[in-house]
Amino acid sequence: MLLLLVKPAARRRKKYSLVVEQLVAQGAIELVSHDAQFLRQEVSNYIAQFSEPVTVVACGGDGTAHLLINAVFDLPVTFAVVPMGTGNDFSRYLGIKNLSQALQVLADGESSSMDVGSINHSAGMRYFIGIASCGFDAQVNERANSYRGPKGTAKYVASLIVELKNLAPLEIQIRNGQDLQDHRVTLLAVANTSSYGGGMKVAPDADAFDGNLNVVHVAEVSRLTLLKVFPKVFRGSHVTHPAVTITSAKALGVVGNDFPIYADGEFVGRGPASFKVHPAALQVLHPARGQ
C-alpha cells in the first residue's frame, strides 16, 4: 500500500499532478493532512486498516520529506521519495534523479535501514534525514525560504549574496563527548547526508548508513574568503580549506545565545540545542543494486 504526501505546490504543476494521478489510479492513497501530528494519526489509521505493508511516499522536495519523517518516525512503514521539489537533495542522495526513476523504485526498489538525526531544543524535538545547520547557512536558508526569485540552487546562491552584508560569527560552545569548547563559527552543519541547497556538497563523505553524523565546522572567515571558497562546495573540495573541520559524532550539544536552526531546508527552532543520531531507524526505499 502506497500512501502519498504531496507537496501542495507540486499538485498544481501538470507534470507532477499527472504522476500523482497515475499512482492513485494504481491504488495509492493521497494523504490529506499537512501537519505532522494529524498526518501521523492519518497514517496510523491506514496501518490499522490494511494488513499489507505500508510505504509512505514524500512527493515533493526535502521539506516534504522532513514533514513526513516527523510524522511517521517509529511507525512500521517504509519511506520513499518522488522528487517534486526545488532542491531534491535527499532523493539525489538515494540515487533517485528523476520522476521515471522514482516510479521504478516504487515498483521494484530495495529497502535498507537508514540513520535519522534528531534535534532537541527549547520548543521540543524534531527529526531530520538530511542536514541540520546553524550560523550563516541557516541565515541564508531563512532568506531563501522567503525569496521569490529563482528556484533551487540559484535561489540559495542569490540569498547568500544578499545576506553577505549580515555575515557575522556565531559565538557558541560545542560539546562533542565530554569537552565543552568555545567557538566562533561562520556555520555549523550536522549532516546525515552529503548535500543541501540543491547540490551543495557541504559534507561530501557523510554516510546515512554508518551510525554517525558528520559535523562540519567552518571557523570565522571574512566575506572575501567566503566568496572565494563557496564555489568549491559544489564539488566538495572546500573541505581542504584550513577554516573547515569535519568530525563525526553520535551526539552533539551546541550552547549559545538564541540562534535559528534549520534542517532539511526547514526552520525547526532556536538554539541552544542537542543533536543525536538514531542508527538504522528508518526503512528507506532506493534503487535496486545494479539499476
KASUL-V675853 format. One record per residue. PHI is phi in whole degrees, -180 to 180 (* if undefined). D_LAST is the distance of its C-alpha to the last C-alpha in Angstrom with 2 decimals. Layout:
BEGIN
phi->PHI d_last->D_LAST
phi->PHI d_last->D_LAST
END
This chain:
BEGIN
phi->* d_last->23.07
phi->-102 d_last->21.71
phi->-113 d_last->24.22
phi->-104 d_last->23.75
phi->-101 d_last->25.50
phi->-106 d_last->25.74
phi->-59 d_last->27.13
phi->-54 d_last->30.41
phi->-66 d_last->30.04
phi->-69 d_last->26.62
phi->-63 d_last->28.29
phi->-87 d_last->30.77
phi->-100 d_last->28.29
phi->-57 d_last->27.74
phi->-65 d_last->24.05
phi->-78 d_last->23.26
phi->-62 d_last->25.92
phi->-64 d_last->24.52
phi->-65 d_last->21.16
phi->-61 d_last->23.23
phi->-64 d_last->25.45
phi->-62 d_last->22.62
phi->-67 d_last->21.42
phi->-64 d_last->25.09
phi->-62 d_last->25.76
phi->-89 d_last->23.11
phi->115 d_last->24.99
phi->-70 d_last->23.91
phi->-117 d_last->26.89
phi->-87 d_last->27.56
phi->-71 d_last->29.34
phi->-95 d_last->32.73
phi->-73 d_last->33.50
phi->-133 d_last->32.73
phi->-124 d_last->34.71
phi->-56 d_last->33.14
phi->-66 d_last->36.00
phi->-71 d_last->36.12
phi->-65 d_last->32.36
phi->-60 d_last->32.33
phi->-66 d_last->35.01
phi->-64 d_last->33.27
phi->-65 d_last->30.05
phi->-60 d_last->32.29
phi->-63 d_last->34.12
phi->-69 d_last->31.05
phi->-60 d_last->29.98
phi->-70 d_last->33.50
phi->-78 d_last->33.50
phi->-108 d_last->30.39
phi->-87 d_last->29.78
phi->-82 d_last->26.02
phi->-60 d_last->23.52
phi->-111 d_last->23.32
phi->-115 d_last->20.45
phi->-96 d_last->21.88
phi->-124 d_last->20.08
phi->-85 d_last->21.28
phi->-96 d_last->21.31
phi->171 d_last->22.60
phi->-109 d_last->22.44
phi->-66 d_last->23.21
phi->-65 d_last->26.63
phi->-66 d_last->25.39
phi->-63 d_last->23.10
phi->-64 d_last->26.21
phi->-60 d_last->28.39
phi->-68 d_last->26.12
phi->-65 d_last->25.77
phi->-74 d_last->29.54
phi->-89 d_last->30.04
phi->-113 d_last->27.87
phi->-53 d_last->27.98
phi->72 d_last->28.86
phi->-83 d_last->28.47
phi->-79 d_last->26.48
phi->-133 d_last->23.45
phi->-103 d_last->19.73
phi->-106 d_last->19.04
phi->-140 d_last->16.53
phi->-140 d_last->16.74
phi->-120 d_last->16.64
phi->-69 d_last->17.70
phi->-134 d_last->21.14
phi->-105 d_last->23.15
phi->-98 d_last->24.43
phi->-94 d_last->22.87
phi->54 d_last->19.68
phi->-67 d_last->19.44
phi->-67 d_last->18.12
phi->-63 d_last->15.14
phi->-65 d_last->14.44
phi->-61 d_last->14.90
phi->-76 d_last->12.24
phi->93 d_last->9.73
phi->-103 d_last->10.53
phi->-104 d_last->12.28
phi->-155 d_last->13.59
phi->-65 d_last->14.80
phi->-64 d_last->12.60
phi->-68 d_last->9.40
phi->-63 d_last->11.77
phi->-66 d_last->12.90
phi->-64 d_last->9.61
phi->-64 d_last->9.42
phi->-62 d_last->13.07
phi->-81 d_last->12.60
phi->-147 d_last->10.18
phi->-74 d_last->9.05
phi->-107 d_last->10.51
phi->-118 d_last->13.72
phi->-137 d_last->15.43
phi->-86 d_last->19.01
phi->-111 d_last->19.48
phi->-73 d_last->22.80
phi->-131 d_last->24.93
phi->-99 d_last->27.90
phi->-135 d_last->31.30
phi->-126 d_last->34.28
phi->-104 d_last->37.80
phi->-139 d_last->40.40
phi->-62 d_last->43.79
phi->-94 d_last->42.57
phi->138 d_last->40.17
phi->-129 d_last->36.59
phi->-132 d_last->33.25
phi->-98 d_last->29.71
phi->-143 d_last->27.05
phi->-109 d_last->23.35
phi->-108 d_last->23.27
phi->-132 d_last->26.40
phi->-106 d_last->30.08
phi->-150 d_last->32.70
phi->-145 d_last->36.42
phi->101 d_last->38.58
phi->-65 d_last->38.06
phi->-68 d_last->34.40
phi->-67 d_last->35.40
phi->-62 d_last->38.30
phi->-67 d_last->36.07
phi->-60 d_last->33.77
phi->-61 d_last->36.93
phi->-65 d_last->37.92
phi->-63 d_last->34.53
phi->-67 d_last->34.52
phi->-109 d_last->37.85
phi->-91 d_last->37.26
phi->-96 d_last->37.18
phi->-116 d_last->35.85
phi->-66 d_last->32.51
phi->-96 d_last->29.20
phi->59 d_last->26.59
phi->-60 d_last->27.09
phi->-60 d_last->30.13
phi->-66 d_last->31.84
phi->-66 d_last->31.42
phi->-64 d_last->32.77
phi->-62 d_last->35.67
phi->-67 d_last->36.47
phi->-62 d_last->36.50
phi->-63 d_last->38.99
phi->-64 d_last->41.19
phi->-82 d_last->41.19
phi->-55 d_last->42.09
phi->-64 d_last->45.74
phi->-100 d_last->45.31
phi->-61 d_last->43.66
phi->-153 d_last->45.41
phi->-67 d_last->44.50
phi->-96 d_last->43.73
phi->-93 d_last->46.08
phi->-139 d_last->44.53
phi->-118 d_last->44.70
phi->-117 d_last->41.54
phi->-109 d_last->41.53
phi->-122 d_last->38.86
phi->89 d_last->40.22
phi->-94 d_last->44.02
phi->-84 d_last->44.84
phi->-115 d_last->45.57
phi->-121 d_last->45.66
phi->-79 d_last->46.78
phi->-144 d_last->44.48
phi->-115 d_last->44.72
phi->-117 d_last->41.17
phi->-77 d_last->39.74
phi->-157 d_last->36.74
phi->-136 d_last->35.12
phi->-117 d_last->31.45
phi->-111 d_last->30.13
phi->-113 d_last->26.37
phi->-94 d_last->23.77
phi->-117 d_last->20.97
phi->-94 d_last->21.26
phi->-137 d_last->22.26
phi->-147 d_last->24.43
phi->65 d_last->26.20
phi->83 d_last->23.22
phi->119 d_last->21.79
phi->-84 d_last->24.74
phi->-85 d_last->23.54
phi->-66 d_last->26.65
phi->-129 d_last->25.24
phi->-60 d_last->22.57
phi->-102 d_last->22.27
phi->-62 d_last->22.34
phi->-129 d_last->20.14
phi->-77 d_last->20.02
phi->-125 d_last->19.49
phi->-109 d_last->22.48
phi->79 d_last->25.38
phi->-135 d_last->26.95
phi->-106 d_last->27.53
phi->-91 d_last->27.87
phi->-108 d_last->31.25
phi->-100 d_last->31.62
phi->-112 d_last->35.34
phi->-110 d_last->36.67
phi->-67 d_last->40.41
phi->-58 d_last->42.94
phi->-135 d_last->42.56
phi->-80 d_last->44.38
phi->-61 d_last->43.18
phi->-64 d_last->43.11
phi->-63 d_last->41.00
phi->-61 d_last->38.52
phi->-65 d_last->38.24
phi->-71 d_last->37.76
phi->-83 d_last->35.10
phi->-52 d_last->33.18
phi->-57 d_last->31.20
phi->-69 d_last->29.77
phi->-66 d_last->27.92
phi->-73 d_last->25.27
phi->-106 d_last->24.37
phi->81 d_last->25.30
phi->-86 d_last->28.16
phi->-65 d_last->30.85
phi->-66 d_last->30.59
phi->-86 d_last->32.98
phi->-69 d_last->35.76
phi->-63 d_last->38.65
phi->-81 d_last->38.74
phi->-103 d_last->35.21
phi->-127 d_last->34.80
phi->-125 d_last->31.71
phi->-128 d_last->32.19
phi->-118 d_last->30.47
phi->-156 d_last->32.12
phi->-93 d_last->31.80
phi->-151 d_last->34.60
phi->-153 d_last->36.46
phi->-113 d_last->39.60
phi->-127 d_last->40.61
phi->-116 d_last->44.28
phi->171 d_last->46.09
phi->-65 d_last->47.75
phi->-44 d_last->46.05
phi->-147 d_last->42.78
phi->-75 d_last->39.83
phi->-125 d_last->36.46
phi->-117 d_last->33.23
phi->-147 d_last->29.86
phi->53 d_last->26.62
phi->81 d_last->28.90
phi->-115 d_last->31.41
phi->-70 d_last->34.96
phi->-115 d_last->35.35
phi->155 d_last->38.91
phi->-126 d_last->41.25
phi->-79 d_last->41.79
phi->-66 d_last->42.92
phi->-157 d_last->39.82
phi->-124 d_last->37.99
phi->-119 d_last->34.26
phi->-149 d_last->32.51
phi->-98 d_last->29.12
phi->-115 d_last->28.22
phi->-64 d_last->25.85
phi->48 d_last->23.04
phi->-90 d_last->24.73
phi->-138 d_last->21.90
phi->-81 d_last->19.11
phi->-121 d_last->16.32
phi->-90 d_last->13.24
phi->-146 d_last->9.99
phi->-58 d_last->6.23
phi->-64 d_last->5.64
phi->-58 d_last->5.57
phi->96 d_last->3.81
phi->-78 d_last->0.00
END
